[in-house]
Amino acid sequence: MSYDLMVFEKTKAPTTKKEFMAWYEKQTEWGEEHDYQTVSVSSPALQNWFMEMKETFPPLNGEYAPALELLDEDANLESHTVDYSIGRDVIYAAFAWSVADEAYELMRSLAKKHKVGFFDVSADDGDIILPDGTLIE
């Protein structure tokens, strides 16, 4: 099992928790007509977030994935690779539990910086936070 977080396009997400959770369920059906490893399908804000996030947490797959031989040589790099699912309005990230605190802090701060929403998927009643710090309740 992984430690899961998500960023989302604030202009596309509902603003009540009940509606947001229904929207989230639909997003994570992964029914869009594209692969889920290509960042160019996302909004500019999500693309900018991803390009900075991948510097610390590179993707496991796709064009920005590190070479396999690098992963074999560097245990820290291996623990920091992330299984991203990239949609038009969301980027879902599955981390190793060993980096959960670091992942949360960086993902949350970059979400604010790039003006995208943040959802703590793995928490029992995970925070849904808009870029201005407003909680969706």
C-alpha positions as CSV (number, residue, x, y, z in Angstrom):
1,M,0.0,0.0,0.0
2,S,1.2,3.5,-0.8
3,Y,0.9,6.9,0.7
4,D,-1.3,8.9,-1.6
5,L,-1.7,12.6,-2.2
6,M,-3.4,14.5,-5.0
7,V,-3.2,18.0,-6.5
8,F,-6.0,19.4,-8.6
9,E,-7.0,22.3,-10.8
10,K,-8.9,24.6,-8.4
11,T,-11.1,26.0,-11.2
12,K,-12.5,22.5,-12.0
13,A,-13.1,21.1,-8.5
14,P,-16.4,21.5,-6.5
15,T,-16.2,23.6,-3.4
16,T,-18.1,21.4,-0.9
17,K,-16.6,18.2,0.6
18,K,-19.5,16.0,-0.5
19,E,-19.4,17.2,-4.1
20,F,-15.6,17.2,-4.1
21,M,-15.5,13.5,-3.0
22,A,-18.0,12.5,-5.8
23,W,-15.8,14.5,-8.3
24,Y,-12.7,12.8,-6.9
25,E,-14.3,9.3,-7.4
26,K,-15.1,10.2,-11.0
27,Q,-11.5,11.5,-11.6
28,T,-10.0,8.3,-10.2
29,E,-11.9,6.1,-12.6
30,W,-9.2,7.1,-15.0
31,G,-11.6,7.2,-18.0
32,E,-10.0,10.1,-20.0
33,E,-8.9,9.3,-23.5
34,H,-5.1,9.5,-23.0
35,D,-2.4,7.8,-21.1
36,Y,-1.9,8.9,-17.5
37,Q,1.9,9.5,-17.7
38,T,2.0,12.5,-20.0
39,V,2.0,15.8,-18.2
40,S,1.1,17.9,-21.3
41,V,-2.6,16.8,-20.9
42,S,-2.8,18.8,-17.6
43,S,-3.5,22.5,-17.0
44,P,-0.6,24.8,-17.1
45,A,-0.7,25.2,-13.3
46,L,-0.6,21.4,-12.8
47,Q,2.2,21.1,-15.4
48,N,4.3,23.7,-13.5
49,W,3.7,21.9,-10.2
50,F,4.8,18.6,-11.7
51,M,7.9,19.9,-13.3
52,E,9.1,21.2,-9.9
53,M,7.9,18.2,-8.0
54,K,9.7,15.7,-10.2
55,E,13.0,17.2,-9.2
56,T,12.7,15.7,-5.8
57,F,10.2,12.9,-6.5
58,P,10.8,11.7,-10.1
59,P,8.1,9.6,-11.8
60,L,8.4,5.8,-11.9
61,N,7.2,5.8,-15.5
62,G,7.0,8.1,-18.5
63,E,9.4,10.5,-20.2
64,Y,10.9,11.9,-16.9
65,A,11.5,8.6,-15.2
66,P,15.1,8.0,-14.2
67,A,17.0,5.2,-15.9
68,L,16.7,1.8,-14.2
69,E,20.5,1.6,-13.6
70,L,20.3,4.8,-11.6
71,L,17.6,3.4,-9.4
72,D,19.7,0.2,-8.8
73,E,22.6,2.4,-7.8
74,D,20.8,4.9,-5.6
75,A,18.6,3.7,-2.8
76,N,17.5,7.2,-1.9
77,L,16.4,7.8,-5.5
78,E,14.5,4.5,-5.6
79,S,12.6,5.4,-2.4
80,H,11.7,8.8,-3.9
81,T,10.3,7.6,-7.2
82,V,6.5,8.1,-7.4
83,D,3.7,6.5,-9.3
84,Y,2.0,9.5,-10.8
85,S,-1.4,9.3,-12.5
86,I,-1.7,12.4,-14.6
87,G,-5.2,13.6,-15.7
88,R,-6.5,16.8,-17.2
89,D,-7.6,18.2,-13.8
90,V,-5.7,16.1,-11.3
91,I,-2.3,14.6,-10.6
92,Y,-2.5,11.7,-8.2
93,A,0.8,10.6,-6.6
94,A,1.5,7.3,-4.8
95,F,4.6,7.5,-2.6
96,A,6.5,5.1,-0.4
97,W,5.4,5.4,3.2
98,S,9.1,5.9,4.2
99,V,8.9,9.4,2.6
100,A,5.4,10.3,3.7
101,D,6.3,13.4,5.8
102,E,8.7,14.8,3.2
103,A,6.2,14.1,0.4
104,Y,3.3,15.8,2.2
105,E,5.4,19.0,3.0
106,L,6.8,19.4,-0.5
107,M,3.6,18.6,-2.3
108,R,1.6,20.9,-0.1
109,S,4.0,23.8,-0.4
110,L,4.3,23.4,-4.2
111,A,0.5,23.2,-4.5
112,K,0.3,26.6,-2.8
113,K,3.2,28.0,-4.9
114,H,1.6,26.9,-8.2
115,K,-1.9,27.8,-7.2
116,V,-3.4,24.3,-7.4
117,G,-5.5,22.5,-4.8
118,F,-4.2,19.7,-2.5
119,F,-5.9,16.6,-1.2
120,D,-4.5,14.3,1.5
121,V,-6.0,11.1,0.0
122,S,-4.4,8.7,2.6
123,A,-5.7,10.4,5.7
124,D,-9.0,9.0,7.1
125,D,-10.6,12.4,6.7
126,G,-8.0,14.0,4.6
127,D,-7.7,17.8,4.2
128,I,-8.8,19.3,0.9
129,I,-7.0,22.6,0.7
130,L,-7.3,25.4,-1.9
131,P,-4.2,27.4,-2.8
132,D,-5.2,30.3,-0.6
133,G,-5.4,27.9,2.4
134,T,-9.1,27.6,2.5
135,L,-10.3,24.1,3.6
136,I,-13.1,22.5,1.6
137,E,-15.6,21.3,4.1
